[in-house]
C-alpha cells in the first residue's frame, strides 16, 4: 500500500495518502452529516456539514497518530521507516525490516492500540466538560471511535496489531520467527474468513452496504495475511545472501551512439531485455530502459541516440558486491529498475538483474509451499 499523494514529513517519516482514502473520507463525512442531522434536527445543514468535515479530519489525524506511534517506536528500535500511508481501511507504516526480537515486535505492535485508547479517553473526558453542544458531539464521536479502533486492532488477525502481538508471543515461545509468522498468518486468515462469511450472510439478511463492508475488510485481511507471510519468508531467505551471490559479470550492453530505433529493433524486441547498460568507448556511462524510450516521439527514434535518453551513470544507484540482498531489493523496488550495477573500487564488477533475483525468490516460495503442503503460487 503505497502513497500516491505526499503530504510532507514528520520526524523524518514521509506521510502520504492512497487514492482510496478519498472514498472512505467521503463516506465518513456523508454518514456524519446524517447522524448529526438526525440527533440535532435544529442544526443548519451548513453547521452539520462543517462539523462532519472537521470530525472526519480529526479522525484521520488520530489514525495518523496511531500509525506514527508504531513508526516512532520502530525507529527507537533501530528499524528504518519509509513512510506512513492513509488508505480506505485506516493506515499502514512501511518498515524497512523486521523487528530484531519478539520484545521489539510486541512493543511496536502494542503502542498503536494504546495510543488510540489514550486519544479516546481524552476526547470523552473533554466531551463531558462544559463545551458547546456541537464540539461535545464531535469529541464524543471521536472518543468512541478511537476506543473502537483500539479494540478492533487488538483482534488477533495478522497483520493487524493484535495479530502482530500474537506473532510476538509465539516468536518468544518458539524462538522461530518464520513459524510464528505462519501460525499468526493462519489465525489471521481464519478470522478474515469469519469476516467474509459474516458479511455475506449479513448482506442477504438485509445488512446492506455495512455488511458488504465487513466482507470487504475480511477479504483485505485475507490477502494481507498471506502477503505478510510471504514477505517474512522472503526476508528470511535473503537474510544471508549477498549481491555477489546472484550478480552477473557478463551482461549485454548498448553503445550510446546507437539510435533508439536500432536499439528497439535489434535488442529489446529480440532479446526481451528490460534494462541495458550503455557504454561509450568501452566505458559504462548509463542505463536505459523502456521507461526512457516511451517518452520519446516514435517518429524521432531513428534520429535520437540512446545516450541522449539514458539515465547517466552518476545518477544511478549502485551497490557493492558485499551488500546484503535485502538492501539491493529495496533499491530495485524503490527506483523501479531492472538492473542494479555492482561496483567496487570505482570499477563495474557486474550487475544484479531484477529477473534473476525474482527467479531466486520464486524458487524459495516454491520450496516453501511444497514444504508446508500448499499449492504452488506465483510472486
MIFIDO-78955 format. One record per atom (N, C-alpha, C): x, y, z negated. Coordinates in pm, whole numbers, plus 50000, padded with zeros to 5 digits. Atoms other than C-alpha are relative to their C-alpha. Layout:
XYZ...
***
This chain:
500854988250000500005000050000500895012350000499104988649985501985029850131499215012950016500644986949991501205066950118500055005150143500024993149871500095084350436500115015249981499954985750029499865118550270500855002049875499124997450113502675130450044499555012749928500454988750079501635153449760501145007249930498884993950069505035160149606500744989649916499205008950084507405145849347499855004049853500084997950144507075141848970501044990949934498915007650062510115131248765500784991950104499255006649895511785122349094499234989150073500835010549940508905099349198499045006450101500904994849897507035105949525498564996249968501445002350022503265109649477499295001750133500694999249872501015102349773498634993849998501345005449984497585092949896499954990550118500385008649887496425064050110498685005350055501214994649939493665073050355498724995049932501195005650065491245050350168499595008049877500314991950118491435074749873498835009350028501054990549968489145099050055498634993549995501275007250005486425072450081499504999049857500435001850138486345064949709499755013649934500224986650056486665102149623498625005250038501334995749955483595109749833498904992549926501025008050067481635081049678499855004049853500074995950141482535091949324499295013449987500654986850005481535128149390498514998650029501415002049965478295116949557499234993749885500655006750112477475093949266499845009349880500054991050115478305120149002498985011150018501024989749974476145146549167498624994449968501285006350030473215122249147499804997949852500115002350145473955113348785499755013049924500164987150069474315149648675498615005950026501334994649967471125159948858498894992249931501015008350066469245130648707499955002849849499944997650145470425137548349499655014549965500244985750026470115175548379499335006250122500694995049879467475183848642499935015350008500064985549998467565220348538501275006350058498754994549947471145224148666499845003250149499984997149856471545241449003500864989950075499245009549918472865219949286501485003950005498614995349994476005241649304500764996249874499345003650126476775235448936500284984949995499825014550003476245197748963501094995750098499005003649900478365195849279501405004149957498704995350046481185217049142500534991849884499595008150116481225197248818500404985950045499675013449950481235164349013501374999950065498684999249936484225175349221501105001249895499004998350106486105186748910500204987149922499925012650073485285154248729500794989750080499305009849915486495133449023501505003050005498584996349994489775152849046500694996649868499415003450131490385148748671500104984849982499925014650007489605111748703501224994950075498835004349925492235107748971501295004749933498854995850079494615127848753500284989849889499815010250104494035102348477500544987150059499435011649931494705074448728501485002050026498604996849974497925091848822500824998849873499285001150128498935094248454500174985449961499925014550025498175057048418501184994050076498925005549918500485048448707501345006349966498754993250036503065074348603500604994049874499475006450122503345057648264500714986950034499325012149954504165024748438501375003550059498784996549927506745041748657501085005449907499014994450092508435061248379500574989249908499495011150081508655030148162500954991550082499125007849913510155011648459501355007050016498754992649984512735039248507500864999249874499215001150123513755037548141500634986149988499445013650001514405000348200500954997850117499025001049893516675007848494499474995750134500595004249873514224999148774499775012250089500284988849908514075021649083498515000650031501414997949967510625036449151499945008850124500014992849873510005047149511498855010050008501134991049988506515061749495498804994649924501315003650055503045061649343498965003550104501024997949898500125057749582498624998449939501405001050039496485065149501499214995350121500775005349889494055045049713498604996449950501425002250028490465032149715499744993149867500235007650122490865008549420500815005049881499254994550113492995030849198501355005250040498644995749969496745034649211500964988449991498985010450002499895014449259501375006649996498624995250010503525020449163500894990850083499115007749916506105009449418501374999149932498735002250067509024994849220500994993450095498985005249911512314986749389500444985949969499585013550037512884954249200499194995249881500695005850112511524930648938500655004249868499454997450132511954936648567501074989749968498875008950031515124921448423499644989549896500355009550105513364903648137498505000249977501425000850033509944892848010499605011849911500294988850088510144920047745499795012750080500144988249916510664947148006498704999350079501235001749923507824933048217498775003049914501134997850091505474933147916499835014849971500084985850036506314968947820499565008650118500414992449881505964981948177498524998050028501405003049970502574964748214499055005849896500934996250106501034973347876499845015049987500054985650023501845010547882498895006850081501064994149918499305017448159498654999849930501285000450073496185004847975500035008349872499924991950122497425021347654499835014850032500154986049957497695054447840498545003350029501424997849970494125050747967499175000549873500724999850128492905043047614500185013549931499724987150064494595074247478499235011250070500734989849925493115095647756498514999249970501425001950029489675080647692499625005249863500304995550136489805087247318500065015249990499874985350002491005123147371498785006450066501144994349930488195130047620498714998749919501205001950080485485115147397500025008949876499894991150115486795134547099499715014450039500254986349954486765166747300498545002050037501424998949962483235159247424499115002349879500784998350123481985158347062500235013649935499724986850057483475192546988499025010250057500904989549948481495224947034500465004550138499614996649862481725227747412498755001750082501164998649912479375238847689499504986450047500605012949962476985211047794500654994150126499365006049881478485206948145501394994449971498655004650033482015204048003499914987349916500165011850084480835179147739499594987950083500435011049913479115158248008501174994650080498845004149922482255157748217500994992349914499045006650088484515148547924499494986549953500575012950042482135121247811500164989550109499845009549887482155105148158501454995850014498595003149988485945107548174500474990949888499615008450113486275092347828499614985550020500475013749984484145061947900500624993250122499445006249880485545056548248501454995949977498625003750028489125056448117500084988049906500045012050084488255031647843499614987950083500365010949910486565010448109501154996050089498835002749917489645013748328501034991649925499055007650082491855001348044499534985649982500555013550018489534971747979500114991950128499965007149873489324962648348501424995750034498625003349967493084963848391500584989149911499505010450089493554940148098499474986250037500435013149952491684912348280501224992950059498755006849958494414885948340499984995650145500025003049857494074888048717501225006250067498784995149937497574891448861499705004550143498964991750061498814915948987499515011949918500434989350089496674937948762500844999649872499174999150119498204948848433499844987949909500225011850083496574920448242500684987750055499315011349936497944895548493501505000949982498554998250021501424910348457500374997349854499765003350141501144907748081499994984849982500045014650004500144871348124501284994150056498755004949941503144866048350501175002149905498914997350093505434882348095500014989849887500095009950109504174858847822500484986450048499585013049946504594827948042501505000150029498564998449972508024840548152500814998749872499325000850130509044844847788500014985749946500105013750053507844809647701500804990150085499375009849912509284791648007501405004150045498744994549950512254814248091500174997550150500005002549856511304808948456499055009950066500834989549941510084839848644499144994650113500765004949886509034821048956498814991649955501115008150051506954795948761498955008849934500934990950066505434823848553499165007550103500724992849894504514842748870498994990850067500925009649937502964811449022498764997849915501145002250089500774804948717499135012549992500764987650010499774841648686499265002950130500654997849871499014843649059498804990750018501135009349989496824812549046498855004449911501054994750088494954827148750499335011950064500564988549932494534859448943499114996050116500825004649888493214840549246498684994249951501235005750056490704821949028499055011149957500844988850042489454854448876499475007650120500464993449878489304870149221498854992250064501085008249946487174840849335498695002149926501194997350081484774847149047499385013450041500494987049958484514883649151499264999050133500615001349867483774874049513498654993149993501265007650011481124848349423498945008349928500964991950075479504871249165499485011550085500434988949915479454899849415499024995650107500885005149894477864878849690498634996349942501275003850065475244864249454499235012649959500654987650041474544898849314499375007550115500544993049883474044912949662498684993850044501235006649956471434886849757498905000749895501014997950104469694893349425499595014649988500424986149999469284929949510501005009749941498994991350060472534943949374500495011050093499634989749905473154963849691501495002150013498604996749976476424981849750500874997349879499215002550121477554977949389500514985649998499625014049996477564940149429501044997450108499015001649893479424942249760501345005849958498764994050048481974964849593500754990349908499385010050088482604937949329500654989050085499445010349911483114912249607501245005250071498844994249933485494935949785501205000749906498924999850100487534940649467500584986049984499535013850011487714902849435500864996050119499215003349880488914899349794501365006849994498734992850009491584925949738500924993249898499185006650102492794908749419500514986550050499595013049946492884875349601501225001750090498884997549911495164889449869501225005049925498894994250075497264909249624500724989549917499385010650080497854878849402500904991250086499195008349911499064858149694501265007450046498854992549949501284885649835501035002749890499074997650110502794892949493500814987549970499265012550021503694856349452501034997950111499075001349887505254855849799501185009549981498944990150019507214887549719501024995249896499105004950104508634872649399500834988350050499285011449943509544840549582501145004750090498984995049908511414860249848501115007449927498984992950078513174882249595500954990049934499165010250063514404851549410500894993150103499235006749896515514835749737501175008650047498954990949951517544866649831500945004649889499244994850113518954872649483501504997550013498575002949991522294855549554500585001250139499574999149861522524863249925500575013950029499384987449959524824889950067499845002050151500154996849858524704907350403500934991550085499035007749923527814888550517499534985850029500505013749980525914855550485499124998850125500925000649886523474864650765500375009250115499674990449894525214891350969500544993050123499555005149871526054885951335501175008750046498824992349961529524895951454499995003850148500054997249856528824894351828498555003050039501384996149972525734913851929499965008350128500084992649873524564928052266500055015049980499914985450003525304964552337499565005750133500354993149877524324990152597500895012450011499154988349979526515017252749499175012749992500744987550021525495052552657499635007050130500264993349872525615063353024498934992850083501015007449925523115036953140498655007149989501304993350000519735050953238498994991849920501055006950074516655042753036499334989650089500665009149908515135026453346500774986950012499185012049988518045002353392500034992349868499965006450131518174995553019498734992049974501275007050020514484986353006499884988050092500185010749900514504965653327500974988449980498975010350002517754946753275500304994449861499675004750135517944943552897498764997549915501145001550091514794950052695498984989750049501045008949950512314932052921500514985950027499475013449970514654902952998500444992649874499505006750121516064896352654499015000449884500954998750111513194907552433500595006549878499364993650114515644925952209499265012749960500714988350050514174953151989500945011549967499034989750036517334971851891501364996150054498665002749949520744975052054500945011249959498974990250028523954992351961500405006850130499594992249883525035019752200501495002749990498544998150001528705021452297500425010250106499414990549905530855047152473501514998649994498555002549993534415039252586500444989849894499665010850093534345008252366499695002849854500324996550139533255026652050498495000649980501424999550033529875023051881499625014349964500374986050021528105056751893498565001749953501384998450044524495049151803499194987350012500955011149995521425027051807498795004550079501194996649922518485026152048498954989149983501135009150016515055010252005498875004750090501164995649921511735011252194499345012549943500604988250062510655037951945500515012950065499444988249935513015063252104499565001150146500335000049857512115052852457498565004850024501414996849974508345057252421499715014949993500204985550006508785094352353500515007350124499484994149876510325099952698499004997350113500905001449886508095106153000500554989250094499555011449919508245074553213500635004650132499454995249872508945094953526501455004449985498644995350023512195106953367500974988749967499145011250039513525072253281501224998250091498805002149914515795069553591501055010949981499074988850008517405103353511500535002549860499574997850139517795101653132500854988249954499095010550049520725082652982499624995749859500295005450133520395060452677500655008549891499294992050100522955082152498499285012749961500734987650028520565111852514498874997949901501155002550088517825094952314500344991349880499615009350107519755071652082500015007049863499764995050134519975075451706501515000649979498544998950012523515089151655500544991849883499355008450101525945067951454500015006749863499904992950127526285094951189498685000249922501314999750065522545093651118499494986149963500425013850029522385055751084500394996049858499665006150128522235038350750500834987550027499155011849985524975012450718500174993349865499735007450122525834985850463501354993150011498755007550003528984968150357499694985150001500265014549996529374930250401499584994449866500345005250132529074925450025498725005549941501264994250050525804944849994498974988949976501065010050023523004924049832498945000750109500965000449892520484912750088498715007449966501204992750040517624927649886500115014850035499794985949967519144962149931499905002150151500074998949855519534956250305498564999250049501415001649962515904945050331499235012949972500664987450033514754976850157500295010750106499624990149899516684998150408499304997250133500645003849874515314978850708498515003549997501434997150009511734982450585499735015049993500224985750018512065018850482500205007850130499684992749878513615030350811499434993550126500645007049888511765005251030500964998250117499005002649897514854994651222500174984950015499835014349973515554961151386501434995549989498585003350001519314962751347500715008749897499294992550104521424972851047501504998050016498555001549982525124979851115500694996449868499225004250116527574963150876501425005550018498754992649985530664984550817500884998249876499025000050109533834981250608501265007050049498794992349966536865004250605499825008250128500274991649885535205025850869499854992650131500105008149878535024996951118498734991749999501205008149987531994978551250500374985249995499735014350014532174942451127498954991450069501085007649941528834931551267498695007249977501334994150020525114937651247499124989749930501015008650063522204923851047498695001750077501264998949924519274917151288498804997149909501205002050082515864920151129499384986450026500645012849970514614889451313500724988349934499285010850065517384867851167499694999649851500374999450141516584879950816498604994649979501365004750015512884873450869499884985050028499985014449977513594838751011500444992749874499535006150125515504830950693498905000349894501084998850097512624843750479498874990350033501045009449961510164822850681500374985749960499535013350041512274791850617499834998149850500175000850146512264799550243498544997649965501425001650028508474803050246499514986250038500415013349957508014770850443500394989649896499535009650099510114751550192499255001749869500714997550125508334768249900498614994150005501365005249989504864759150028499994984850006499925014649996505924723450103500234994649859499685004550135507364720149752498785000949909501164998150086504154733249596498744993450055501155007049944501864713149822499025008950073500874991049928500454743050009500104997450150499905000249854499724746150379501055010050043498994991149947502284763250593499405013750026500444986149977501964801250600501025007250084499084991649923503504828650809500225013049928499694987350062505254860150693499125010750062
***
